[in-house]
Amino acid sequence: MTIKICATIRAGLLFLTTLLCLLSPPLLPVSAHSLQCCLHAVDVVTYQHDGHQVTLQGTIVATPSLDTLLLMTADSRYHPIEKQSVLQHTTNSAPFEYADKDVLSRALQREFGSQFYVQSSTHYVICSSASAVETNRCNAALERLFKGFFAFWKNRGLPLNHSPNQLVIVLHGNREIYQQHGQDELGDAVSSVHGYYSQKTNRVNLLSIDVAQRNGISGGVSGILAARTMATVIHEATHQLSYNSGLQTRLGPHPLWFSEGLAVFFEPPNLKTQTGYQPIGSVIPLHLGTYRAASRVRKVMKLEELVSHDRAFRDAATIRLAYAQSWALTYFLIRTRRGEFLAYLETQGAKQSLSVDSPEIRLRDFEEAFGGTMRELQREFQRYMQRVK
């Protein structure tokens, strides 16, 4: 087995990358994380996988342990590779570049076949088997979200880096194909969701609104379902933006309350409006109602539990409240503790792919950002949410 790594080239590129980042006008405070957003060298890795020899070209994102390499290819997919399976690893001096729209479009067309068509917009490449009307509707909502997402954080003192890669959306007009496609990543759970974001592939997979409305549903129930499906579009696309702007690190150890709270914060649907959803940060009656119902019977989770563990999201009995309280906590912190919340965002943005945080580290990160005791913050949080309308 031979492993060849051109250390001199990588060191030179790292020095040049650091120099360019320091000389360029910073969008974020210069940190280890923001340096990662700059260009890297190209790595070529040959390894054994399921009895076959595979060669991939991309850039090493992280080597989080003695056992794993994490390679990102030009389509922004992540490939965890066991180091013991590596046959050859070389690095050349060419800078890594993401695939452009045309290359991505051709690759997606080959992957999904003739039942799908591919169209692109300013920031997205959409591979769709839905109607043109539904695809254009989804595309318009995504572009509005992209603009609103970056404007929201800029207006609150956190200008983010626009990802240089095109963001891929797979929009399904057929439920069976959608479920087959999502089986490998979600298993049987794919049948109960209308969309999901994959940190590994960096894609959002969605059911179109008209497909989600089928199965004999009509009238007011149909409208509610359409609104929730639009909320899913925005929710999953917000995950994608968070992981492609520096707010979060793909395959990083982020608490689920933080990841899901952010996504829900951006999602409130309203199909009566031209955009299909309300202004970012609007109160969401569904989640507010769930939170208040739990509060009345003293079932609100302790913040220490929500912040330190993800288990409430794994339990069917508590998952609805977990989402509602994560939204409520995010809403409360952004509105009342903006500076501290931005500091917490910086901490989360610096997390490394495939690393692991213990419950104690999660709690420490939270307490260092927001200060005080968890009991005091819990009381303040609950009093505030009782006044929200």
C-alpha positions as CSV (number, residue, x, y, z in Angstrom):
1,M,0.0,0.0,0.0
2,T,1.4,3.4,-0.9
3,I,0.0,6.7,0.3
4,K,1.6,9.8,-1.4
5,I,0.8,13.2,0.1
6,C,2.6,16.3,-1.3
7,A,3.1,18.0,2.0
8,T,5.2,20.9,0.6
9,I,2.5,21.8,-1.9
10,R,-0.3,21.6,0.7
11,A,1.7,23.8,3.1
12,G,2.4,26.4,0.4
13,L,-1.3,26.4,-0.5
14,L,-2.3,26.8,3.1
15,F,0.0,29.8,3.5
16,L,-1.3,31.4,0.3
17,T,-4.9,30.7,1.4
18,T,-4.3,32.3,4.8
19,L,-2.6,35.3,3.2
20,L,-5.5,35.8,0.8
21,C,-8.1,35.6,3.6
22,L,-6.2,38.1,5.7
23,L,-5.8,40.6,2.8
24,S,-9.4,40.3,1.5
25,P,-12.2,42.3,3.1
26,P,-13.6,39.8,5.7
27,L,-17.3,38.9,5.6
28,L,-16.9,37.0,8.9
29,P,-14.3,37.4,11.6
30,V,-11.1,35.6,10.5
31,S,-11.2,32.2,12.3
32,A,-10.2,28.6,11.6
33,H,-13.7,28.1,10.2
34,S,-13.6,31.1,7.8
35,L,-10.3,30.0,6.5
36,Q,-11.9,26.6,5.6
37,C,-14.2,28.5,3.3
38,C,-11.4,29.5,1.0
39,L,-9.9,27.4,-1.9
40,H,-8.1,24.2,-1.2
41,A,-5.8,22.0,-3.2
42,V,-7.2,19.0,-5.3
43,D,-6.8,15.6,-3.7
44,V,-7.0,12.3,-5.7
45,V,-7.8,9.3,-3.5
46,T,-7.9,5.7,-4.7
47,Y,-9.5,3.2,-2.2
48,Q,-11.2,-0.1,-1.9
49,H,-15.0,-0.1,-1.5
50,D,-17.2,-3.2,-1.5
51,G,-14.6,-5.2,-3.2
52,H,-14.0,-2.6,-6.0
53,Q,-11.2,0.0,-6.5
54,V,-12.6,3.5,-6.6
55,T,-10.8,6.8,-7.5
56,L,-12.3,10.1,-6.5
57,Q,-11.0,13.6,-7.1
58,G,-12.0,16.5,-4.8
59,T,-10.6,18.2,-1.7
60,I,-10.1,16.9,1.8
61,V,-12.5,18.7,4.1
62,A,-11.5,17.1,7.4
63,T,-9.4,14.2,8.8
64,P,-11.4,14.1,12.1
65,S,-9.8,10.9,13.4
66,L,-7.0,8.5,12.8
67,D,-9.5,6.3,10.9
68,T,-11.4,8.6,8.5
69,L,-10.8,11.0,5.6
70,L,-13.7,13.2,4.5
71,L,-13.4,14.1,0.8
72,M,-15.7,16.6,-1.0
73,T,-16.1,16.1,-4.7
74,A,-16.9,18.9,-7.2
75,D,-20.7,18.3,-6.9
76,S,-20.2,19.1,-3.1
77,R,-20.9,15.6,-2.0
78,Y,-19.1,14.3,1.1
79,H,-17.4,11.0,1.0
80,P,-16.2,9.5,4.3
81,I,-13.3,7.2,3.5
82,E,-11.7,4.7,5.9
83,K,-8.0,5.4,5.9
84,Q,-7.2,1.7,6.0
85,S,-8.9,1.3,2.7
86,V,-6.8,4.0,0.9
87,L,-4.5,2.6,-1.8
88,Q,-3.1,5.9,-3.0
89,H,-3.6,9.6,-2.0
90,T,-2.0,12.4,-4.0
91,T,-2.4,16.2,-3.9
92,N,-1.7,18.5,-6.8
93,S,-1.3,22.3,-7.0
94,A,-4.5,23.0,-8.9
95,P,-7.1,24.8,-6.7
96,F,-10.3,22.9,-6.0
97,E,-13.3,24.2,-8.0
98,Y,-17.0,23.4,-7.7
99,A,-18.8,22.0,-10.7
100,D,-20.7,24.7,-12.7
101,K,-24.4,24.7,-13.6
102,D,-23.9,22.9,-16.9
103,V,-21.7,20.1,-15.5
104,L,-24.2,19.6,-12.6
105,S,-27.2,19.6,-14.9
106,R,-25.7,16.9,-17.1
107,A,-24.7,14.8,-14.2
108,L,-28.2,15.1,-12.6
109,Q,-29.9,14.2,-15.9
110,R,-27.7,11.1,-16.2
111,E,-28.4,10.1,-12.6
112,F,-32.2,10.5,-12.6
113,G,-33.1,9.7,-16.3
114,S,-35.7,10.8,-18.7
115,Q,-38.6,11.1,-16.2
116,F,-36.8,14.2,-14.8
117,Y,-35.7,17.5,-16.4
118,V,-33.2,20.0,-15.1
119,Q,-33.5,23.7,-14.9
120,S,-31.3,26.3,-13.1
121,S,-31.8,29.7,-11.6
122,T,-29.4,32.2,-10.1
123,H,-28.5,30.0,-7.1
124,Y,-30.1,26.7,-7.6
125,V,-30.1,23.7,-10.0
126,I,-33.5,21.9,-9.8
127,C,-33.9,18.3,-11.0
128,S,-37.6,17.8,-11.3
129,S,-40.3,15.3,-12.3
130,A,-43.1,17.7,-11.2
131,S,-45.1,19.9,-13.4
132,A,-43.5,23.1,-14.8
133,V,-45.9,25.2,-12.7
134,E,-44.9,23.4,-9.5
135,T,-41.2,23.6,-10.4
136,N,-41.3,27.3,-11.1
137,R,-43.3,27.9,-7.9
138,C,-40.7,26.0,-5.9
139,N,-37.9,27.8,-7.7
140,A,-39.4,31.2,-7.0
141,A,-39.8,30.4,-3.3
142,L,-36.2,29.2,-3.0
143,E,-34.8,32.3,-4.6
144,R,-36.8,34.5,-2.3
145,L,-35.7,32.5,0.7
146,F,-32.0,32.8,-0.4
147,K,-32.3,36.6,-0.6
148,G,-34.2,36.9,2.6
149,F,-31.9,34.5,4.5
150,F,-28.7,36.5,3.8
151,A,-30.4,39.8,4.3
152,F,-31.8,38.7,7.7
153,W,-28.4,37.9,9.1
154,K,-26.7,40.9,7.5
155,N,-29.3,43.2,9.1
156,R,-28.5,41.6,12.5
157,G,-24.7,42.2,12.2
158,L,-23.7,38.8,10.7
159,P,-22.9,39.1,7.0
160,L,-22.4,35.5,5.7
161,N,-20.4,34.1,2.9
162,H,-22.5,33.1,-0.2
163,S,-21.6,29.6,-1.1
164,P,-19.7,29.4,-4.4
165,N,-21.4,26.1,-5.3
166,Q,-24.8,25.8,-7.0
167,L,-27.4,24.4,-4.6
168,V,-29.2,21.2,-5.8
169,I,-32.9,20.6,-5.3
170,V,-34.6,17.3,-6.4
171,L,-38.3,17.9,-6.8
172,H,-40.4,14.7,-7.1
173,G,-43.7,14.6,-8.9
174,N,-44.1,10.9,-8.0
175,R,-44.4,9.7,-4.4
176,E,-43.2,6.1,-5.1
177,I,-40.0,7.3,-6.8
178,Y,-39.4,9.8,-4.0
179,Q,-39.7,7.1,-1.4
180,Q,-37.4,4.8,-3.3
181,H,-34.8,7.6,-3.7
182,G,-34.9,8.4,0.0
183,Q,-34.9,4.8,1.3
184,D,-31.1,4.6,1.6
185,E,-30.8,7.7,3.7
186,L,-34.0,7.8,5.8
187,G,-35.2,4.2,5.7
188,D,-38.9,3.7,6.2
189,A,-39.2,7.2,7.8
190,V,-39.2,8.6,4.2
191,S,-42.8,7.7,3.8
192,S,-43.8,10.1,6.6
193,V,-42.0,13.2,5.5
194,H,-42.5,15.5,2.5
195,G,-38.9,16.5,2.2
196,Y,-35.4,16.3,3.7
197,Y,-32.0,17.8,3.4
198,S,-29.0,15.5,3.2
199,Q,-25.7,16.8,4.8
200,K,-23.9,14.0,2.9
201,T,-25.1,14.8,-0.6
202,N,-25.8,18.5,0.1
203,R,-29.1,18.1,-1.7
204,V,-32.7,18.9,-0.7
205,N,-35.2,16.2,-1.8
206,L,-38.9,17.3,-1.9
207,L,-42.3,16.1,-2.8
208,S,-44.2,18.7,-4.9
209,I,-47.1,20.4,-3.2
210,D,-49.7,18.9,-5.7
211,V,-48.4,15.3,-5.0
212,A,-48.5,15.9,-1.2
213,Q,-52.2,17.0,-1.6
214,R,-53.4,13.9,-3.4
215,N,-55.0,10.7,-1.9
216,G,-58.5,12.2,-1.9
217,I,-57.8,15.2,0.3
218,S,-59.8,18.3,-0.5
219,G,-61.2,21.5,0.9
220,G,-59.8,23.1,4.0
221,V,-57.7,20.1,4.9
222,S,-56.0,20.3,1.5
223,G,-55.1,23.9,2.1
224,I,-53.6,23.1,5.5
225,L,-51.6,20.3,3.9
226,A,-50.4,22.6,1.1
227,A,-49.3,25.2,3.7
228,R,-47.4,22.6,5.6
229,T,-45.7,21.3,2.4
230,M,-44.6,24.8,1.6
231,A,-43.3,25.1,5.1
232,T,-41.3,21.9,4.4
233,V,-39.8,23.4,1.3
234,I,-38.6,26.4,3.2
235,H,-37.5,24.4,6.3
236,E,-35.3,22.0,4.3
237,A,-33.9,24.8,2.1
238,T,-33.0,26.7,5.3
239,H,-31.0,23.7,6.5
240,Q,-29.2,23.7,3.1
241,L,-28.4,27.5,3.4
242,S,-27.3,27.2,7.0
243,Y,-24.8,24.4,6.0
244,N,-23.5,26.3,3.0
245,S,-23.0,29.8,4.5
246,G,-20.9,29.2,7.5
247,L,-23.7,29.1,10.1
248,Q,-23.3,25.4,10.5
249,T,-20.8,22.7,9.5
250,R,-22.0,19.7,7.5
251,L,-21.7,16.5,9.5
252,G,-20.8,18.7,12.5
253,P,-21.9,18.0,16.1
254,H,-24.7,20.6,16.2
255,P,-27.5,20.2,18.8
256,L,-30.8,19.4,17.1
257,W,-32.6,22.1,19.0
258,F,-30.3,24.6,17.3
259,S,-30.5,23.1,13.8
260,E,-34.3,22.6,13.8
261,G,-35.0,25.8,15.7
262,L,-33.3,27.8,13.0
263,A,-35.1,26.0,10.2
264,V,-38.5,26.4,11.8
265,F,-37.8,30.1,12.5
266,F,-37.6,30.8,8.7
267,E,-40.5,28.6,7.6
268,P,-43.9,30.1,8.6
269,P,-46.2,29.4,5.6
270,N,-49.1,31.5,4.3
271,L,-50.4,30.4,0.9
272,K,-52.7,33.5,0.8
273,T,-49.7,35.6,0.2
274,Q,-47.9,35.9,-3.1
275,T,-44.6,34.5,-1.7
276,G,-46.3,31.5,-0.1
277,Y,-45.0,32.3,3.4
278,Q,-44.9,35.0,6.0
279,P,-42.0,37.3,6.8
280,I,-39.0,35.6,8.3
281,G,-39.3,35.3,12.1
282,S,-43.1,35.6,12.2
283,V,-44.9,33.8,15.0
284,I,-46.0,30.3,14.0
285,P,-49.4,29.6,15.6
286,L,-49.0,25.8,15.2
287,H,-45.8,25.7,17.3
288,L,-46.9,28.4,19.7
289,G,-50.1,26.5,20.4
290,T,-48.1,23.3,21.0
291,Y,-45.7,25.0,23.3
292,R,-48.5,26.8,25.3
293,A,-50.5,23.5,25.7
294,A,-47.4,21.9,27.2
295,S,-46.8,24.9,29.4
296,R,-50.3,24.8,30.8
297,V,-49.8,21.3,32.1
298,R,-46.1,21.9,33.1
299,K,-44.7,19.7,30.4
300,V,-42.2,22.2,28.9
301,M,-38.8,20.6,28.8
302,K,-36.0,21.9,30.9
303,L,-33.6,23.9,28.8
304,E,-30.7,22.0,30.2
305,E,-32.2,18.8,28.7
306,L,-33.1,20.4,25.4
307,V,-29.7,22.0,24.9
308,S,-27.6,19.0,26.0
309,H,-29.4,16.1,24.4
310,D,-31.3,15.2,21.2
311,R,-33.4,12.4,22.6
312,A,-36.6,14.4,22.6
313,F,-36.4,14.4,18.8
314,R,-36.0,10.6,18.7
315,D,-39.2,9.9,20.7
316,A,-42.5,9.9,19.0
317,A,-44.1,11.0,22.2
318,T,-42.0,14.2,22.5
319,I,-40.9,15.1,19.0
320,R,-43.7,17.5,18.3
321,L,-43.0,19.5,21.5
322,A,-39.2,19.3,20.7
323,Y,-39.8,21.2,17.5
324,A,-42.2,23.6,19.0
325,Q,-39.9,24.4,22.0
326,S,-36.8,24.7,19.7
327,W,-38.7,27.2,17.6
328,A,-39.8,29.1,20.8
329,L,-36.3,29.2,22.2
330,T,-34.8,30.4,18.9
331,Y,-37.5,33.0,18.6
332,F,-36.9,34.2,22.2
333,L,-33.1,34.3,21.9
334,I,-33.0,36.2,18.6
335,R,-35.5,38.7,19.8
336,T,-34.1,39.3,23.3
337,R,-30.4,38.1,23.3
338,R,-29.2,39.0,19.8
339,G,-25.6,39.6,20.7
340,E,-25.3,36.5,22.7
341,F,-27.1,34.5,20.0
342,L,-24.6,35.7,17.4
343,A,-21.8,34.6,19.7
344,Y,-23.4,31.2,19.9
345,L,-23.6,31.1,16.1
346,E,-19.9,31.8,15.9
347,T,-19.2,28.9,18.2
348,Q,-21.4,26.5,16.2
349,G,-19.9,27.7,12.9
350,A,-16.5,26.7,14.1
351,K,-17.4,23.0,14.7
352,Q,-15.6,20.4,12.7
353,S,-17.1,17.8,10.5
354,L,-17.4,14.3,12.0
355,S,-16.4,15.5,15.4
356,V,-18.4,14.7,18.5
357,D,-19.6,16.9,21.4
358,S,-20.6,15.5,24.7
359,P,-23.7,16.8,26.5
360,E,-21.3,18.7,28.8
361,I,-19.7,20.5,25.9
362,R,-23.1,21.4,24.5
363,L,-24.2,22.8,27.8
364,R,-20.9,24.7,28.2
365,D,-21.2,26.3,24.8
366,F,-24.7,27.5,25.6
367,E,-23.9,28.8,29.1
368,E,-20.7,30.6,27.8
369,A,-22.8,32.4,25.2
370,F,-25.8,33.4,27.2
371,G,-24.5,33.6,30.8
372,G,-26.4,33.4,34.0
373,T,-27.9,30.1,35.2
374,M,-30.1,27.8,33.2
375,R,-32.9,28.1,35.9
376,E,-32.9,31.9,35.5
377,L,-33.0,31.7,31.7
378,Q,-35.8,29.1,31.8
379,R,-37.9,31.5,33.9
380,E,-37.2,34.4,31.6
381,F,-37.9,32.3,28.5
382,Q,-41.2,31.0,29.8
383,R,-42.4,34.4,30.9
384,Y,-41.6,35.9,27.5
385,M,-43.3,33.2,25.5
386,Q,-46.5,33.6,27.6
387,R,-46.7,37.2,26.2
388,V,-46.1,36.3,22.6
389,K,-49.2,36.6,20.4
